[in-house]
Amino acid sequence: MKKLSATIEEKMQFFAENAKAQVENGNKAAGMRARKASLELEKLLKEFRKESIEAAK
């Protein structure tokens, strides 16, 4: 679960950097990277939820 948390943190930082580049600089490629990262984050967060529920049992 620690590894998953670290992966989520890395991906969130990557998303934030690219989203900021799109918003502030109008960088379209950064927007594409941010959208892709958001989809990957969604999967990782669902996995975290699943693991967290199992750990709580």
C-alpha atoms as one frame of an Amber mdcrd trajectory, in Angstrom:
protein
   0.000   0.000   0.000   2.963   2.316   0.617   4.173   1.779  -2.937   0.704
   2.551  -4.286   0.544   5.734  -2.197   3.922   6.842  -3.525   2.827   6.156
  -7.099  -0.345   8.196  -6.577   1.665  11.063  -5.117   4.061  11.057  -8.090
   1.214  10.969 -10.602  -0.607  13.801  -8.797   2.497  15.965  -8.929   2.915
  15.191 -12.649  -0.757  16.065 -13.234  -0.484  19.336 -11.292   2.614  20.457
 -13.205   1.046  19.764 -16.587  -2.341  21.225 -15.689  -0.615  24.395 -14.516
   1.382  24.609 -17.768  -1.835  24.336 -19.755  -3.741  26.902 -17.723  -0.960
  29.464 -17.368   0.852  29.062 -20.687  -1.793  27.589 -22.968   0.445  24.568
 -23.583  -1.811  22.110 -25.436   0.617  19.183 -25.137   0.729  19.656 -21.366
  -3.064  19.532 -21.362  -2.984  16.184 -23.125  -0.477  14.853 -20.602  -2.608
  16.127 -17.710  -5.737  14.462 -19.085  -3.887  11.168 -19.523  -2.520  11.426
 -15.985  -6.039  12.051 -14.655  -7.241   8.794 -16.197  -4.297   6.922 -14.685
  -4.966   8.567 -11.321  -8.565   7.429 -11.447  -7.448   3.803 -11.786  -4.832
   4.163  -9.044  -7.312   5.757  -6.652  -9.813   2.961  -7.222  -7.059   0.445
  -6.482  -6.152   2.365  -3.314  -9.773   2.291  -2.188  -9.935  -1.452  -2.785
  -6.704  -2.108  -0.857  -7.762   0.221   1.946 -11.029  -1.611   2.427  -9.215
  -4.958   2.512  -6.715  -3.628   5.069  -9.542  -2.400   7.293 -11.111  -5.850
   7.568
